[in-house]
Amino acid sequence: MNWKTEWKKLALIVVCFLAAFYLPIGSGSFDNAIFEALHLIKWYAREHVLLCLIPAFFIAGAIGVFISQASVMKYLGAKAKKVLAYGVASVSGTILAVCSCTVLPLFAGIYNMGAGLGPATAFLYSGPAINVLAIILTARVLGMELGIARAVGAILFSIVIGLLMHFIFRKEERQKAEAQMMMPEAQVKRPLWQNILYFASMVAILVFANWGKPAESSGIWYMLYSSKWLITSVFAVLLGIFLILWFEIKWWKIVLTAIPAAALSFIFPHEPMLPFAVGVIGLSVITSTNKGETGEWFGSSWTFAKQILPLLLFGVLIAGFLLGRPNHEGIIPSNWVSGLVGGNSLWANFFASIVGAFMYFATLTEVPIIQGLIGNGMGKGPALALLLAGPALSLPNMLVIRSIMGTRKTVVFVLLVVVMATITGMIYGAIFS
């Protein structure tokens, strides 16, 4: 008998027993934190899994199947031109209105296809951080100077973080670049313009299905919001046409999916999730039962879903238990948080960055949260620090990043975001306080 192994098992049993024995069931704060965790994961499942994650999984799967590895390496690989690679990665969030979790399948897709660590992490940060709607909402609600600071800071952050990640892990990146130089040029099955239109239709579905309601009930942003499902439907039809013309999908399979989706949209006009769900199920059935590259597309998408979704849901559950939902408390009282982010001290900025890094923010929700904290005495520096660290990171996000690029790179990435957010908050607070 290996006593060393057995003692570890005994220690685990004792710890679990003591945790169960002293479980504070009946305590108001503990019971409320459990409720908040379940409430947040229910909300996440309803609002994000179907509309955000599943389209992102399909896009990530398509990257792995329909975009050649040579193409990814040409523009984002370790040997790619730095200006082009970081330029593309740093402004990607202006197109993708996604949160810190939705960007993960897309990051995994380009990283697994050979993108350099620097451009990939620049994309990972910029995807949720440079959300054009969130920046406009920040400027309107929290002030123009904070909105501009957030936009400029996020773009610079993504480039600097990407460059630092590349420099810190330059030995591994050099080895990756040398290996990529030996790879043969992949054969292209269809013209570039067809792939561009195909991906553009999927990205448009992802963006418009999740288009947030603007602060004002007029103007172009509200017009787009009020027409979001019509626009999403148009791009879904285009995607179906592209699949028929260029991906050898039988036309009657697309029609069999389109008819019930269209019928549900007319019967239940105020329940857009129903036809969207039918479309997702139909696309899944069509691609999973098809042979060739469309079958590989579903297989690749399913691989990302298996890897990412369980970790995300577990992370959301823990984040809800610790910090609760917006305007609701978890096990950590909200007055502790608001009391620790006043002024412009190093501690206030650092604490705001840490809270932002671990708390889960859905797209656009960070603005009203910070508005409430500012009303309770939050300083301008910590507000910017939270805006720069919060949307780009979260506990669920960290768990998934670790499974993609390892513990060491994940720790360095998180530390870079927290440290840079802290420093930027202090500088901004010193100038505008």
Legacy VTK file of the C-alpha trace (Angstrom):
# vtk DataFile Version 3.0
C-alpha trace
ASCII
DATASET POLYDATA
POINTS 433 float
0.000 0.000 0.000
1.322 3.433 -0.980
0.755 5.425 2.226
1.700 8.715 0.581
-1.154 8.346 -1.889
-3.549 7.073 0.775
-2.805 10.018 3.087
-3.680 12.418 0.272
-7.020 10.635 -0.202
-7.669 10.722 3.540
-6.854 14.445 3.677
-9.303 15.106 0.829
-12.031 13.119 2.591
-11.426 15.023 5.853
-11.552 18.394 4.092
-14.814 17.481 2.334
-16.289 16.208 5.602
-15.367 19.380 7.504
-16.728 21.564 4.693
-20.033 19.666 4.804
-20.108 19.635 8.633
-19.641 23.391 8.941
-21.614 24.382 5.835
-23.333 27.635 6.873
-26.784 26.702 5.561
-29.335 29.004 7.170
-27.010 31.997 7.222
-28.692 34.822 5.346
-25.598 35.932 3.405
-24.620 32.359 2.440
-28.112 31.376 1.341
-28.403 34.607 -0.656
-25.034 33.952 -2.334
-26.233 30.475 -3.377
-29.380 32.057 -4.800
-27.325 34.669 -6.667
-25.062 31.988 -8.144
-28.048 30.004 -9.441
-29.800 33.154 -10.638
-26.720 34.305 -12.557
-26.174 30.946 -14.242
-29.871 30.819 -15.205
-29.614 34.314 -16.699
-26.374 33.369 -18.466
-27.933 30.244 -19.965
-30.933 32.224 -21.243
-29.167 35.306 -22.537
-25.723 34.145 -23.655
-25.456 30.446 -24.459
-27.876 30.381 -27.387
-27.348 33.892 -28.787
-23.623 34.380 -28.082
-21.756 31.164 -27.516
-23.332 28.813 -30.056
-22.798 31.217 -32.999
-19.256 31.785 -31.702
-18.663 28.012 -31.588
-19.785 27.682 -35.209
-17.499 30.562 -36.254
-14.564 29.052 -34.349
-15.233 25.655 -35.926
-15.368 27.250 -39.356
-12.006 28.932 -38.757
-10.495 25.514 -38.096
-11.978 23.903 -41.221
-12.474 26.559 -43.912
-9.517 28.883 -43.296
-6.155 27.431 -44.171
-3.480 27.377 -41.527
-1.188 29.141 -43.958
-3.615 32.076 -44.197
-3.804 32.467 -40.415
-0.025 32.309 -40.125
0.429 34.796 -42.962
-1.543 37.528 -41.175
-1.379 36.535 -37.487
1.420 33.978 -37.221
4.674 34.312 -35.326
6.428 35.451 -38.525
3.670 37.788 -39.731
4.295 41.499 -40.203
3.843 43.000 -36.743
2.074 46.172 -37.890
-0.557 44.202 -39.803
-0.974 41.458 -37.173
-1.363 43.758 -34.174
-3.317 46.336 -36.159
-5.964 43.773 -37.141
-6.089 42.192 -33.672
-6.281 45.487 -31.764
-9.385 46.845 -33.528
-11.313 43.584 -33.847
-13.659 44.547 -31.026
-15.133 47.387 -33.052
-16.712 44.698 -35.249
-17.428 42.042 -32.612
-19.806 43.291 -29.901
-18.965 40.337 -27.637
-18.260 39.766 -23.952
-15.205 38.179 -22.343
-16.716 34.688 -22.698
-18.027 34.890 -26.267
-14.605 35.863 -27.603
-13.052 32.636 -26.236
-14.096 30.216 -29.005
-12.844 32.716 -31.602
-9.540 33.107 -29.744
-9.195 29.322 -29.460
-9.865 28.980 -33.173
-7.135 31.340 -34.363
-4.652 30.276 -31.666
-5.017 26.570 -32.481
-4.622 27.386 -36.171
-1.168 28.850 -35.592
-1.661 32.516 -34.743
1.245 34.006 -32.814
0.801 34.401 -29.063
1.118 38.181 -29.299
-1.576 38.831 -31.950
-3.811 36.125 -30.440
-3.748 37.675 -26.951
-4.164 41.149 -28.448
-7.330 39.825 -30.104
-8.374 38.108 -26.860
-8.199 41.423 -25.005
-9.548 43.705 -27.729
-12.560 41.556 -28.697
-14.687 42.500 -25.659
-12.768 45.637 -24.609
-13.203 47.752 -27.761
-16.939 47.265 -28.127
-18.064 50.373 -30.024
-21.525 50.363 -28.404
-20.051 50.100 -24.918
-17.611 52.939 -25.583
-20.414 55.195 -26.889
-22.558 54.321 -23.872
-19.596 55.055 -21.569
-19.144 58.499 -23.124
-22.846 59.347 -22.832
-23.406 58.062 -19.305
-20.027 58.539 -17.608
-18.671 61.466 -19.612
-16.847 62.062 -22.880
-13.375 62.071 -21.284
-13.904 58.627 -19.735
-15.309 57.266 -23.000
-12.289 58.520 -24.979
-9.895 57.242 -22.302
-11.530 53.817 -22.451
-11.297 53.620 -26.258
-7.688 54.794 -26.476
-6.633 52.750 -23.445
-8.216 49.557 -24.763
-6.535 49.790 -28.182
-3.131 50.572 -26.659
-3.643 47.854 -24.017
-4.248 45.165 -26.595
-1.105 46.066 -28.556
1.144 46.436 -25.486
-0.165 43.236 -23.861
0.303 41.322 -27.104
3.864 42.606 -27.536
4.733 41.826 -23.909
3.305 38.307 -24.167
5.365 37.760 -27.312
8.505 39.096 -25.598
8.058 37.100 -22.385
7.501 33.837 -24.259
9.788 34.711 -27.190
11.673 31.403 -27.020
8.480 29.386 -27.567
7.354 31.829 -30.249
10.683 31.471 -32.035
10.290 27.699 -32.046
6.732 28.034 -33.334
7.892 30.363 -36.118
10.616 27.940 -37.173
8.116 25.084 -37.268
5.711 27.179 -39.352
8.428 27.937 -41.896
8.637 24.207 -42.651
4.931 23.801 -43.356
3.817 23.561 -47.004
1.370 26.035 -48.511
-2.184 24.687 -48.139
-4.406 24.237 -51.183
-7.407 26.559 -51.360
-10.751 24.957 -52.260
-12.760 28.155 -52.867
-11.950 31.813 -53.650
-11.174 34.199 -50.807
-14.237 36.362 -51.509
-16.558 33.411 -50.913
-14.977 32.702 -47.527
-15.196 36.394 -46.636
-18.940 36.542 -47.391
-19.538 33.264 -45.548
-17.764 34.446 -42.402
-19.283 37.920 -42.657
-22.802 36.439 -42.600
-22.026 34.444 -39.417
-20.347 37.397 -37.698
-23.313 39.610 -38.595
-25.725 37.067 -37.066
-23.625 37.037 -33.881
-23.416 40.855 -33.714
-27.027 41.768 -34.490
-28.607 38.974 -32.446
-26.799 40.464 -29.429
-27.250 44.139 -30.317
-27.870 45.949 -27.021
-30.532 48.554 -26.403
-29.001 52.062 -26.533
-29.573 54.695 -23.866
-31.714 56.900 -26.154
-34.884 55.816 -27.951
-33.976 57.572 -31.213
-31.150 57.782 -33.710
-29.337 55.206 -35.822
-28.312 52.982 -32.899
-31.899 52.624 -31.730
-33.058 52.049 -35.311
-30.587 49.181 -35.614
-31.708 47.826 -32.250
-35.394 47.915 -33.203
-34.608 46.119 -36.484
-32.052 43.681 -35.044
-34.079 40.512 -35.613
-35.039 41.472 -39.155
-31.368 42.127 -39.947
-30.365 38.866 -38.246
-32.939 37.000 -40.360
-31.576 38.533 -43.583
-28.058 37.360 -42.772
-29.367 33.923 -41.767
-30.991 33.625 -45.213
-27.720 34.695 -46.856
-25.843 32.081 -44.829
-28.278 29.426 -46.036
-27.787 30.512 -49.655
-23.994 30.411 -49.276
-24.184 26.898 -47.803
-26.226 25.718 -50.789
-24.070 27.395 -53.457
-20.566 26.851 -52.112
-20.669 24.099 -49.471
-22.693 21.384 -51.225
-25.613 21.442 -48.756
-28.883 20.188 -50.289
-31.344 23.042 -50.786
-34.280 21.110 -49.308
-32.411 20.713 -45.990
-32.075 24.490 -45.674
-35.740 24.956 -46.618
-36.868 22.396 -44.003
-35.087 24.474 -41.382
-36.212 27.847 -42.717
-39.958 27.074 -42.890
-40.569 26.295 -39.171
-38.232 29.146 -38.132
-40.162 31.612 -40.298
-43.512 30.254 -39.075
-42.507 30.675 -35.425
-41.325 34.239 -36.065
-44.804 35.122 -37.382
-46.766 33.203 -34.738
-44.633 34.427 -31.820
-43.217 37.794 -32.966
-42.214 38.740 -29.403
-40.297 35.476 -28.805
-37.345 35.721 -31.228
-35.413 33.058 -29.316
-37.760 30.375 -30.671
-36.970 30.762 -34.398
-33.318 31.388 -33.518
-33.216 28.100 -31.592
-34.869 26.260 -34.490
-32.270 27.699 -36.853
-29.426 26.593 -34.590
-30.873 23.077 -34.208
-31.458 22.821 -37.953
-27.911 23.920 -38.795
-26.534 21.458 -36.237
-28.525 18.558 -37.695
-27.637 19.475 -41.296
-23.904 19.785 -40.673
-23.600 16.833 -38.271
-25.254 14.445 -40.733
-23.343 15.730 -43.747
-20.116 14.204 -44.960
-17.039 16.095 -46.047
-15.966 19.515 -44.834
-19.367 20.594 -43.472
-19.363 17.504 -41.264
-15.866 18.470 -40.134
-17.222 21.973 -39.431
-19.751 20.591 -36.956
-17.142 18.300 -35.409
-14.739 21.199 -34.902
-17.502 23.386 -33.415
-18.567 20.583 -31.073
-14.967 20.155 -29.898
-14.810 23.825 -28.887
-18.190 23.547 -27.145
-17.071 20.526 -25.097
-13.848 22.237 -24.092
-15.222 25.679 -23.242
-18.864 25.496 -22.143
-18.498 23.421 -18.921
-15.688 25.661 -17.654
-17.670 28.795 -18.472
-20.785 27.627 -16.637
-18.739 26.582 -13.601
-16.960 29.932 -13.606
-20.224 31.872 -13.866
-21.582 29.883 -10.905
-18.552 30.766 -8.748
-18.564 34.420 -9.862
-22.257 34.695 -8.973
-21.626 33.194 -5.531
-18.766 35.588 -4.770
-19.975 38.861 -6.309
-23.608 38.319 -7.265
-25.413 39.933 -10.167
-25.455 43.653 -11.034
-27.219 45.488 -8.166
-27.377 42.245 -6.136
-24.906 41.002 -3.554
-23.037 37.718 -3.401
-21.091 36.493 -0.391
-18.872 39.611 -0.664
-20.943 42.678 0.402
-21.141 45.382 -2.264
-20.473 48.135 0.300
-17.033 46.591 0.861
-16.300 47.038 -2.826
-17.614 50.611 -3.064
-15.761 51.548 0.109
-12.445 50.297 -1.262
-12.467 52.098 -4.625
-12.839 55.694 -3.435
-10.145 58.239 -4.247
-7.217 57.597 -6.550
-4.774 55.671 -4.394
-2.690 52.758 -5.626
-4.824 50.398 -3.548
-8.115 51.770 -4.927
-6.959 51.335 -8.535
-5.437 47.915 -7.865
-8.573 46.706 -6.077
-10.807 47.991 -8.905
-8.635 46.109 -11.413
-8.790 42.880 -9.384
-12.567 43.077 -8.928
-13.000 43.848 -12.627
-10.748 40.949 -13.614
-12.724 38.358 -11.636
-16.284 39.676 -11.935
-18.367 38.674 -14.965
-19.710 41.605 -17.011
-22.192 40.975 -19.781
-21.837 43.360 -22.714
-22.851 46.938 -21.724
-23.654 46.059 -18.085
-20.371 47.466 -16.802
-21.507 51.055 -17.495
-24.525 51.190 -15.134
-22.526 49.263 -12.501
-19.735 51.831 -12.568
-22.276 54.645 -12.660
-23.677 53.329 -9.378
-20.189 52.955 -7.871
-19.270 56.509 -8.875
-22.455 57.659 -7.154
-21.178 55.902 -4.008
-17.807 57.675 -4.100
-15.729 55.727 -6.618
-12.784 57.735 -7.979
-12.277 58.446 -11.688
-9.033 56.452 -11.803
-10.517 53.256 -10.350
-13.518 53.695 -12.678
-11.230 53.579 -15.733
-9.225 50.703 -14.212
-12.442 48.714 -13.817
-13.527 49.567 -17.376
-10.195 48.364 -18.789
-9.878 45.164 -16.739
-13.543 44.178 -16.356
-14.993 43.558 -19.838
-11.844 41.770 -21.066
-11.490 39.331 -18.156
-13.646 37.287 -15.810
-13.247 34.173 -13.681
-15.005 31.973 -16.306
-12.794 33.543 -18.964
-9.616 32.688 -17.017
-10.605 29.049 -16.569
-11.080 28.617 -20.307
-7.921 30.530 -21.289
-5.921 28.190 -19.029
-7.307 25.158 -20.883
-6.261 26.705 -24.220
-2.782 28.112 -23.618
-1.728 26.737 -20.220
-1.413 28.010 -16.668
1.786 30.014 -17.058
0.643 32.085 -20.049
-2.775 32.641 -18.464
-1.265 33.928 -15.209
1.030 36.304 -17.109
-1.844 37.570 -19.294
-4.075 38.254 -16.256
-1.247 39.964 -14.356
-0.462 42.193 -17.335
-4.097 43.282 -17.623
-4.391 43.994 -13.874
-1.070 45.859 -13.608
-1.659 47.958 -16.718
-5.221 48.787 -15.681
-3.939 49.867 -12.263
-1.210 52.110 -13.687
-3.530 53.635 -16.299
-6.188 54.311 -13.653
-3.673 56.099 -11.450
-2.422 58.270 -14.320
-5.957 59.105 -15.472
-7.090 59.854 -11.910
-4.111 62.134 -11.309
-4.861 64.128 -14.469
-8.662 64.409 -14.226
-9.375 64.231 -10.490
LINES 1 434
433 0 1 2 3 4 5 6 7 8 9 10 11 12 13 14 15 16 17 18 19 20 21 22 23 24 25 26 27 28 29 30 31 32 33 34 35 36 37 38 39 40 41 42 43 44 45 46 47 48 49 50 51 52 53 54 55 56 57 58 59 60 61 62 63 64 65 66 67 68 69 70 71 72 73 74 75 76 77 78 79 80 81 82 83 84 85 86 87 88 89 90 91 92 93 94 95 96 97 98 99 100 101 102 103 104 105 106 107 108 109 110 111 112 113 114 115 116 117 118 119 120 121 122 123 124 125 126 127 128 129 130 131 132 133 134 135 136 137 138 139 140 141 142 143 144 145 146 147 148 149 150 151 152 153 154 155 156 157 158 159 160 161 162 163 164 165 166 167 168 169 170 171 172 173 174 175 176 177 178 179 180 181 182 183 184 185 186 187 188 189 190 191 192 193 194 195 196 197 198 199 200 201 202 203 204 205 206 207 208 209 210 211 212 213 214 215 216 217 218 219 220 221 222 223 224 225 226 227 228 229 230 231 232 233 234 235 236 237 238 239 240 241 242 243 244 245 246 247 248 249 250 251 252 253 254 255 256 257 258 259 260 261 262 263 264 265 266 267 268 269 270 271 272 273 274 275 276 277 278 279 280 281 282 283 284 285 286 287 288 289 290 291 292 293 294 295 296 297 298 299 300 301 302 303 304 305 306 307 308 309 310 311 312 313 314 315 316 317 318 319 320 321 322 323 324 325 326 327 328 329 330 331 332 333 334 335 336 337 338 339 340 341 342 343 344 345 346 347 348 349 350 351 352 353 354 355 356 357 358 359 360 361 362 363 364 365 366 367 368 369 370 371 372 373 374 375 376 377 378 379 380 381 382 383 384 385 386 387 388 389 390 391 392 393 394 395 396 397 398 399 400 401 402 403 404 405 406 407 408 409 410 411 412 413 414 415 416 417 418 419 420 421 422 423 424 425 426 427 428 429 430 431 432
